[in-house]
Amino acid sequence: MRLSLRARLTLTYGGLFLVAGVVLLGATYALFNQELSRSGTKILTTRMNQPPPGSPGASPTPARTPSQDQRALPQDAALMNEAERLARKQREEVHDAAVTSMITQGSIALGVVGGAAAAFGWLIAGRVLAPLHRVTETARRIAGSPAADRVLHERIALEGPRDEVKELADTFDTMVERLDRSFDGQRRFVANASHELRTPLTLGRALVEVAMHRESASPDVRQLGETLLQINSRHERLISGLLLLARSENEITARAPVDLADIVGHVTSQTAVEAKDAGVTVETDAAEAVTTGDALLLERVVQNLLENGLRHNTESGWVKVSCRTRDGQAVLEVSNSGPVVPPYEIPALFEPFRRLDNDRIVTAKGAGLGLSIVQSIVRAHNGAVTATSRKTGGLHITVALPLAAEPLIRP
């Protein structure tokens, strides 16, 4: 069991107080015992130094005959011994009673005062650590927000003397302020990028529609226009989804059940021409695997992985795409043949604009963003992507996503 800092400080305060109390009680006992022994010795010595009856300085006693004095000497000695024994016994009883009373009552008092000291220590530690709790709560609130950049305006603004705790709070406020400015710049960039990317797509859609609706347009032109409009519309949705992804700190706001098997079948049919031109065989094994997320972005994941396997392959190679439910997750696996990939090079493949050297086939279509986009989208869906190199060449990439809580309703 891990104790909190407040509990450890309280135990430290209480322990130090009890140690000091025990030392003080021991010193008091030693001094008390020494003083009591010294007083008893003085009393006993005084009694022993008193002159016997009939000696000079003794109290006057009735005159006795010599025969009476001889008989009285043994009796006087016996009386003195008895008195000395009684005095010693009385002194020991007083000593034991006093010591017992002091230790018992002192221990009780020490325990009561120690408990009070621990309680006060708990309160004082709470007041001292209160600013740290404010720092922790602010950091937890920012980290736990679905869109963290929207709560970066919060500040601790701790007031009080400039001590170590206030310096920590001010440093945290400075860090959050810099992050707020950085995210604000990112939001402005996303807005500008959205405008710049959507404008040419809108213009292209308008030109295609004008060309399609001309009276002189042939059926081939109209068919080509329909295809171009579908591609343009898909690009517009994809750009909107990616910009929303960047703006919401990699958090998907609108989620719906999606079957990975449907996506695999759709993507493989779309890339059939590219696979045929590359001379690569595509094999699919798609079982139902329903997850929750954005269908367009998940389609982009499958498309990027499949295109990565097609473009970085060898002649007469192969690509295998499969999906299934395993260990409570929706799992997508893409394997491909190709050149041998060193294991230490795999982490770099998920970084933007990173590709291997000439050992891998690089086409003009690739920009080094495919796997980085895959990783970003998978993380936004609370999933994980891993890649391993095959001994005979190529990669084996696994994407694990949470299963959907609700079943997929098919039309």
C-alpha positions in Angstrom: 0.0 0.0 0.0 1.5 3.3 -1.1 1.0 6.2 1.4 0.3 9.7 0.2 2.7 12.5 0.8 0.3 14.0 3.4 0.2 10.7 5.3 4.0 10.4 5.2 4.4 14.0 6.5 1.9 13.3 9.3 3.7 10.1 10.3 7.0 12.0 10.3 5.6 14.8 12.5 4.0 12.3 14.9 7.1 10.1 15.0 9.5 12.9 15.7 7.2 14.2 18.5 7.0 10.8 20.1 10.7 10.3 19.9 11.3 13.7 21.5 8.6 12.9 24.2 10.2 9.5 25.0 13.7 11.2 25.3 12.2 13.9 27.6 10.4 11.3 29.7 13.5 9.2 30.1 15.6 12.3 31.1 12.9 13.3 33.6 12.9 9.7 35.0 16.7 9.7 35.4 16.8 13.1 37.1 13.9 12.2 39.3 15.4 8.9 40.3 18.7 10.5 41.1 17.1 13.3 43.2 15.0 10.7 45.1 18.0 8.5 45.8 20.0 11.5 47.1 17.1 12.7 49.4 16.7 9.2 50.8 20.4 8.9 51.5 20.4 12.2 53.3 17.5 11.2 55.5 19.1 7.8 56.3 22.5 9.4 57.1 20.8 12.0 59.4 19.1 9.2 61.3 22.3 7.2 61.6 24.3 10.2 62.8 21.9 11.0 65.6 23.8 10.4 69.1 22.6 7.5 71.1 20.7 8.2 74.3 22.9 9.4 77.1 25.7 10.7 74.8 26.7 14.3 74.6 24.3 16.2 72.4 21.5 13.6 72.9 18.2 14.5 74.4 18.1 14.4 78.1 16.7 11.1 79.4 15.9 10.1 82.9 18.9 8.9 85.0 19.5 5.3 84.9 21.8 3.1 87.0 24.8 1.4 85.4 23.0 -2.0 85.4 20.1 -0.4 83.6 22.5 1.1 81.0 24.0 -2.3 80.2 20.6 -3.8 79.7 19.5 -0.8 77.5 22.4 -0.9 75.0 21.3 -4.0 73.0 17.7 -2.7 73.0 18.8 0.6 71.6 20.8 -1.0 68.9 17.9 -3.2 67.9 15.6 -0.2 67.7 18.0 1.7 65.5 18.3 -1.3 63.1 14.5 -1.6 62.9 14.1 2.1 62.3 16.7 2.0 59.6 15.0 -1.0 57.9 11.6 0.7 58.1 13.0 3.9 56.7 14.7 2.1 53.8 11.5 0.1 53.1 9.4 3.3 53.2 11.9 5.0 50.9 11.7 2.2 48.3 8.0 2.1 48.4 7.8 5.8 47.9 10.4 5.5 45.1 8.5 2.7 43.3 5.1 4.4 43.6 6.5 7.7 42.3 8.3 6.1 39.4 5.3 4.0 38.5 3.0 7.0 38.7 5.3 9.1 36.6 5.9 6.5 33.9 2.2 5.5 33.7 0.7 9.0 33.7 3.6 10.3 31.6 3.0 7.6 28.9 -0.7 8.4 28.9 -0.1 12.1 28.6 2.5 11.5 25.9 0.1 9.3 23.9 -2.7 11.9 24.1 -0.5 14.8 23.2 1.2 12.7 20.4 -2.2 11.9 18.9 -3.1 15.6 19.0 0.2 16.5 17.4 -0.4 13.9 14.6 -3.9 15.5 14.0 -2.4 19.0 13.9 0.3 17.6 11.6 -2.3 16.2 9.3 -4.1 19.6 9.1 -0.9 21.5 8.6 0.3 19.1 5.9 -3.0 19.5 4.1 -2.7 23.3 4.1 0.9 23.1 2.9 0.1 20.6 0.1 -3.1 22.3 -1.0 -1.3 24.3 -3.8 0.2 21.0 -5.1 -3.3 19.6 -5.2 -4.4 22.5 -7.3 -1.5 21.9 -9.7 -2.4 18.2 -9.9 -6.2 18.9 -10.5 -5.5 21.4 -13.2 -3.1 19.1 -15.0 -5.5 16.2 -14.7 -8.4 18.3 -16.0 -6.4 19.4 -19.0 -5.1 15.9 -19.7 -8.5 14.3 -19.3 -10.3 16.7 -21.6 -11.4 15.2 -25.0 -10.0 18.3 -26.6 -7.1 19.3 -24.5 -6.4 22.5 -26.4 -9.7 23.9 -25.4 -9.0 24.0 -21.7 -5.4 25.4 -21.9 -6.7 28.8 -20.9 -7.0 27.7 -17.3 -4.4 28.9 -14.8 -3.6 28.1 -11.2 -2.8 31.8 -10.3 -1.5 30.8 -6.9 -1.3 33.7 -4.4 0.9 33.9 -1.4 4.6 34.2 -0.4 7.1 33.3 -3.1 8.2 29.9 -1.9 9.0 26.7 -3.6 5.3 25.8 -4.1 4.4 29.1 -5.7 7.4 28.8 -8.0 6.2 25.4 -9.1 2.7 26.8 -9.7 4.0 29.8 -11.7 6.2 27.5 -13.8 3.2 25.3 -14.6 1.2 28.4 -15.6 4.0 29.5 -17.9 4.2 26.1 -19.5 0.4 26.0 -20.1 0.5 29.5 -21.5 3.1 28.5 -24.0 1.1 25.4 -25.0 -2.0 27.6 -25.4 -0.2 29.9 -27.8 1.1 26.9 -29.7 -2.3 25.3 -30.0 -3.8 28.6 -31.0 -1.3 28.8 -33.8 -2.1 25.3 -34.8 -5.8 26.1 -34.9 -5.1 29.1 -37.2 -3.0 26.9 -39.4 -5.7 24.2 -39.6 -8.3 26.9 -40.6 -6.0 28.3 -43.3 -5.1 24.8 -44.6 -8.8 23.8 -44.7 -9.5 26.8 -46.8 -6.6 26.3 -49.1 -7.3 22.6 -49.6 -11.1 22.9 -50.1 -10.9 25.7 -52.6 -9.2 23.8 -55.4 -11.5 20.8 -54.8 -14.6 23.0 -55.0 -13.3 24.7 -58.1 -12.5 21.3 -59.7 -16.0 20.0 -58.9 -17.6 23.0 -60.5 -15.5 22.6 -63.7 -16.4 18.9 -63.9 -20.1 19.7 -63.5 -20.0 22.4 -66.2 -18.3 20.0 -68.6 -20.8 17.2 -67.8 -23.9 19.3 -68.4 -22.9 20.7 -71.8 -25.2 19.6 -74.6 -22.2 18.5 -76.6 -20.9 16.2 -73.9 -20.6 12.6 -75.0 -21.6 9.7 -72.8 -18.0 8.9 -72.2 -17.4 12.4 -70.9 -20.5 12.2 -68.7 -19.3 8.8 -67.3 -15.9 10.2 -66.7 -17.4 13.2 -65.0 -19.4 11.0 -62.6 -16.3 9.1 -61.7 -14.3 12.4 -61.1 -17.1 13.8 -58.9 -17.1 10.6 -56.8 -13.3 10.9 -56.3 -13.6 14.6 -55.6 -16.3 14.1 -53.1 -14.3 11.3 -51.3 -11.3 13.6 -51.2 -13.4 16.4 -49.7 -14.7 14.1 -47.0 -11.2 12.8 -46.3 -9.8 16.2 -46.0 -12.6 17.3 -43.7 -12.0 14.2 -41.5 -8.2 14.7 -41.3 -8.6 18.4 -40.5 -11.2 17.5 -37.8 -8.8 14.9 -36.5 -6.0 17.5 -36.2 -8.2 20.1 -34.7 -9.7 17.8 -32.0 -6.3 16.5 -30.7 -6.6 13.1 -32.4 -10.0 12.5 -30.8 -12.9 11.2 -32.9 -16.1 13.1 -31.8 -18.6 11.3 -34.0 -18.5 7.5 -33.8 -20.6 4.7 -35.4 -20.3 0.9 -35.6 -18.1 -0.1 -38.6 -17.4 -3.6 -39.9 -13.8 -3.9 -41.0 -14.8 -6.8 -43.3 -16.9 -4.3 -45.4 -14.0 -1.9 -45.6 -11.6 -4.6 -46.6 -13.9 -5.8 -49.4 -14.5 -2.3 -50.7 -10.8 -1.2 -50.6 -9.5 -4.4 -52.3 -12.0 -4.0 -55.1 -10.9 -0.4 -55.6 -7.2 -1.3 -55.8 -7.6 -4.4 -58.0 -6.5 -2.4 -61.1 -3.3 -1.1 -59.3 -2.6 -4.6 -58.0 -2.9 -6.1 -61.5 -0.7 -3.5 -63.0 2.0 -4.1 -60.3 1.8 -7.9 -60.9 0.9 -8.4 -57.2 -1.7 -11.0 -56.0 -4.0 -9.7 -53.3 -5.6 -12.3 -51.0 -8.4 -11.5 -48.5 -9.8 -13.3 -45.5 -12.4 -11.0 -44.1 -14.5 -12.1 -41.2 -16.9 -9.9 -39.3 -15.0 -7.5 -37.0 -17.1 -4.6 -35.8 -15.5 -1.6 -34.2 -16.6 2.0 -33.5 -15.3 5.0 -35.3 -15.2 7.1 -38.4 -15.8 4.8 -41.5 -13.9 7.1 -43.9 -10.8 7.3 -41.7 -10.8 3.6 -41.1 -11.1 3.1 -44.8 -8.1 5.2 -45.2 -6.2 2.9 -42.8 -6.9 -0.2 -44.9 -6.2 1.7 -48.1 -2.8 3.0 -46.9 -1.8 -0.4 -45.6 -2.8 -2.1 -48.8 -1.1 0.5 -51.0 2.0 0.2 -48.9 2.1 -3.5 -49.5 1.5 -3.0 -53.3 4.1 -0.3 -53.8 6.9 -1.7 -51.6 6.8 -5.2 -53.1 8.6 -7.4 -55.6 7.5 -8.7 -59.0 5.0 -11.6 -58.7 4.6 -10.8 -55.1 1.6 -11.1 -52.9 -0.4 -9.1 -50.2 -2.7 -10.8 -47.7 -5.4 -8.8 -45.9 -7.5 -10.3 -43.2 -9.7 -9.1 -40.3 -11.4 -11.0 -37.5 -12.4 -10.7 -33.8 -9.6 -11.9 -31.5 -9.1 -11.4 -27.7 -12.0 -9.0 -27.4 -10.6 -6.7 -30.2 -11.3 -6.1 -33.9 -8.0 -7.1 -35.5 -6.8 -6.1 -39.0 -3.7 -7.8 -40.4 -1.8 -6.9 -43.6 1.2 -9.0 -44.8 3.2 -8.6 -47.9 6.2 -10.0 -49.6 9.1 -7.8 -50.6 12.6 -6.8 -49.7 13.9 -7.7 -46.2 13.3 -4.9 -43.7 15.8 -4.6 -40.8 13.9 -4.6 -37.5 15.6 -1.5 -36.3 14.2 0.4 -39.3 10.6 -0.3 -38.5 9.9 2.5 -35.9 11.2 5.1 -38.4 8.6 3.9 -41.0 5.8 5.4 -38.8 7.4 8.9 -38.8 6.2 11.4 -41.4 8.2 11.6 -44.6 10.4 8.7 -43.6 11.2 5.9 -46.1 13.9 3.3 -46.4 16.8 3.6 -48.7 17.1 2.1 -52.2 16.6 -1.4 -50.8 12.9 -0.7 -51.0 10.9 0.2 -54.1 9.9 3.9 -54.0 7.3 5.1 -56.6 6.3 8.6 -57.4 3.0 8.0 -55.7 4.4 7.6 -52.3 5.3 10.6 -50.1 6.3 8.8 -46.9 3.0 9.7 -45.1 1.0 6.5 -45.4 2.0 4.7 -42.2 2.2 7.9 -40.1 -1.4 8.6 -41.1 -2.4 5.0 -40.2 -0.8 5.4 -36.8 -2.5 8.7 -36.1 -6.0 7.4 -37.1 -5.6 4.2 -35.1 -4.6 6.1 -32.0 -7.6 8.4 -32.5 -9.7 5.3 -32.4 -8.1 4.1 -29.1 -6.3 1.3 -30.9 -2.7 0.2 -31.5 -0.7 -0.6 -34.6 2.4 -2.8 -34.7 4.7 -3.9 -37.4 7.2 -6.8 -37.7 9.6 -7.7 -40.4 9.2 -11.1 -42.1 12.3 -13.3 -42.4 11.7 -13.9 -46.1 11.0 -10.2 -46.8 8.2 -7.7 -46.4 6.2 -6.6 -43.4 3.4 -8.0 -41.2 1.3 -5.1 -39.8 -1.4 -5.6 -37.2 -4.0 -3.1 -36.2 -6.0 -3.8 -33.0 -9.2 -1.7 -32.4 -11.8 -1.9 -29.6 -14.9 -3.9 -30.4 -18.2 -2.0 -30.8 -20.5 -1.9 -27.8 -23.5 -1.9 -30.1 -24.2 -4.4 -33.0 -24.0 -3.2 -36.5 -27.4 -2.6 -38.1 -27.3 -3.6 -41.7 -29.8 -2.2 -44.3 
